[in-house]
């Protein structure tokens, strides 16, 4: 890269050198070639898969049973109505999971022998609900809690939300705990030396850094919960999955299940892409200066 000077000795605008221009042209050619090869390989693979699928002997029967456009359009309004219930449960469960998981993570990071019962209780909770399948928790909460007669009749969607909170808070609390413990102890010591209490240190110093460290993992758990909200159908809630089951029985066709599955994919896809983008962005920020 060179600077040129005119007859009066004043510097003109910077211009890249010939070598730099050649490098840029090479990188441009390499990028174009990579895009072309990627597109061609994708087209070839998609063509082979389509040929194998459509050319199979039973494709006509499978298409009629699982991919009937008439049944799909007819069942779509009912499934969309059920999906709205899934979204409501997802929002409520997400808020509850964050609150309970933060409480559990805070209890597990308490220091001192006097807090041992709280740490043991939080550890037992996480061990129990991380090991128990979600569908069993749904059965226990959905059918066991109403049998106690402690409360008046509770909607099954609320019971399903509670089961999701109990299960996912155990997973998310461990994510939070990992983020809290990843903050260097000197951060806490410096905050306490400035006169901050333990609660102020956690709220103003530790948790903001912990959130940044575990954001991709939290978003992955949120994506997983977007799918698992469909399990509340086992309690009788008419969500997207139960609506698809009703429509399947009505039309004697499995296409409504495919429609419900595609709707769940569309619901999760923006968060999946956002998670990948954020993970790549954080990885790039951490690797700045590490590449020579």
N, C-alpha and C positions, 0 to 999 in steps of 0.2 A: 504494500500500500504506500502510495507516494503522494507528496505535496508538490504542486507545480508553482513556479514563480514567474511573473511577467517581467517585462523589460524594466519596469519601475521598482521592482523588488518587492511588490506587495503579493501576499499569498492569495491564490485563487481557491475555489471550493475544493474540498477533498474528493478524490476519485480513487476507486479501488484499483489495485494493481492488476496486471494481466493474469498473474497467477491466481489471484482471488476470483477474478471473473471466470477463469477456467474451472475452479473448484465449484463455484455456484452453478455453472452450466452442467457439470458432472452430477451434482446432487439433484438437480432438476430432472435430468434424464433418468437417474436411478429411481426417483420418486414416481415418475410416470410409468416406468417399467414395472415397478412393484404394484402399482394400482391396476395395471392391465393384467398382470399375472394373477392377482387376487380375484379380479372380476371373472376371468376365464375359468379359474379353478372352481369358483363358487357356482358358476353356471353349469359346468360339467358335472359337479357333484349333485346339484339339484336335479339335473336331467336324469342322472342315473337312478337317484332315489325315486323320482316320479315314474320312471319306466318300470322299476321293480315293483312299485306299489300298484300302479294302474294295470300292469301286465299280469298281476297275480290272478289265479283262477277265481277267487272269491271276492274280487274287488267290487263287482256290481252289487252283491248282497251287503257288503260292508258299507258301501256308499249310501245305499238306501236306508240302512239301519242307523248309521251314525252321522251322516252328512246330508240329510234331507233339507234343502233350503226352505221348503214350504213349512215343515214342522218347526224349523228354527225361527222363522218370522212369526209364526203363530204363538210360540211359547216365549218369545223375547219379552213382551210387556210384563208377564207374571214373574219372570226371573229377575228383571230389573227392579221390580217392586221388592223382591226378596233381598236383592243386593243392597238396597238402601238400608235394610236392617243390619246387614253385615258391616256396612260403613259406620253406622251408629255405634255398634258394639266395638268396632275397632278403635274409634276415637275415645270412647269411655275407658276401654281397657288400656290404651296407650297412656292416658293420664294417670290412671291408677298404678300401672306398672312402674312408671318413673318415680312416683311418690314412695311406694312401698320399697322399691329397689334401693333408692337413696337412703331410706331409713335403715334397711338391712346392712348396706355397705358401711354406713356410719357406725352402726353397732359393732360390726366385725373389726373395725379399725380402732376401737377404743382401747386405751392403754391402762394398765393397772389391774391388780388382782380383784379390786372391788367390782369391776365390770365383767368378771368372768361369767356369771350367770347370763348376762345379756349376750355376750359373745357366743356362749354355748347354745343359747336359744336360737340366735340367728344362724349359726352353723348347722344346727339340726334342721331348721326350716329349709335352708338351701339344699341340704343333702336329701331331704324327704321329697321335695317337689321337683328337684332335678332328676331324681331316679324314677318317679312315678309317671307313667304315660298320661298325656293330657286327656285322653278319652276316659280313662278311669276317674280322673279328677272331676271331669264333667258329670259322670254318673253319680259320684259321691255327693257333689254339691247340688246337682239338679234334682236328685231323688232323695238324698239323705237329709238335707237341710229342711225342705218342706215337711218331712216326717216328724221333725222335732216340735212343730207347732209353736215355735217361739214368735213368729211373725205372721201377719195375715198373708193372704195369697200373694206370692212374689212372681212377677213375670219371668218366664223361662229365659228371656234374653238377658235379664239382670243376673240371673243365676249363672248363665254361661259367661257373662262378663267377669263375674267374681272368680270363676274357675280359671279363666285366662290370666287374670291378675295374679292369682296364687302361683300358677305355674311359671309364667314368664318373669315375674319379679325375682324368682330364685336364680334364673339365668342372668338377667340384667344386673342384679346386685353383684354378681361375681365380676361382671364387666366393669362396673363402677369401682369395685374394690381394687381391681387391677390398675385402673387409672389413678386412683388415689395413692396407691403404694408406689406407682411409677414417678410420682412427684418427689424430688429429692428432699431428704429430711432437713437439709439446710434451709429450705423454704419455710418450713414450719418454725424452726428455731429462730430464724430472722424475724418472722412475724411476731412470735411470742416475746422476743427481746424488745420489740417496739411497743409492747403493751397490749397487744391484741389478745383477746380471750380465745379459748379453743374453738368456740362456735364462730367467732369472727374470722379466725384463721382458716377454718374449713370453708366458710362462705365466700370470703374475699380473695383468698390466696390459692387454696388447694383445689377446690371444686372447679373453678374456671379452667385451670390447667388440665385437670383430669378429664373434663368434658372434651376438650380439644383432642386429647390423646386417644379417646375411645369412641369418637363419633362414628367412624366407619363400622365398628363392631355393633354399636347400638342400632345403626340403620339396617344392618343385616338382620338383627333380631326383629326389627319392625317389619321387614319384608316377610320373614317367616311367620309372624303373627297375622299378617294380612291373609295368608292361606289358611291358617288354623282357625280363623273365625268361622269358617264354613262348618266346623265340627259341632257348632251349637245346634245343628239340625237334629242331632241324636236326642236332644231334649224335647223335640217337638216344635221348636221355633221355625216359622215359615220364612226361612232365609232363602238365598239363591239356590243352595243345594237342595233343600226340601221342596222348593218350588219346581226345580228341575225334576225331582223325583215324582211329584204330582203330575207334571206334564208328560213325563215318560209313561206313567201308567195310563194317562188319558189317550195318548196317541199310539201306545204300544211301539215306541220308537225311542232310541237312546240319544237322539240328536240334542234334546234339551240339556243333557249332561255336558255335551261338548260346548254348547252355548255358555253354560255356567262356567266351565273351565276357562274359556276364552275371555270372559268378563273378568275373572279373577286375575288372569295374566295382564289384561289392560289396566287393572287397578294397581298391580304391583310394578308394572314396567317403568313408570316414571321414577319411582323410588330406587329401583335396581340401577337404572342409568345414573341417577344422582349419586348413589353410593359408589359406583365405579369411578365416576368423575372426581368425587371428593377424595377417594383413596389415592388415585393417581396424582392429584394436586398435592396432597400432603406428602406423598412419597417423593415428588419432585422437589418440594421445599426442603425436605430432610437431606436430599442428595446434592443440594447446591454446593458447588465447590469441590465435590468428591470426584468429578470426572475431569481428567486431564486431557 
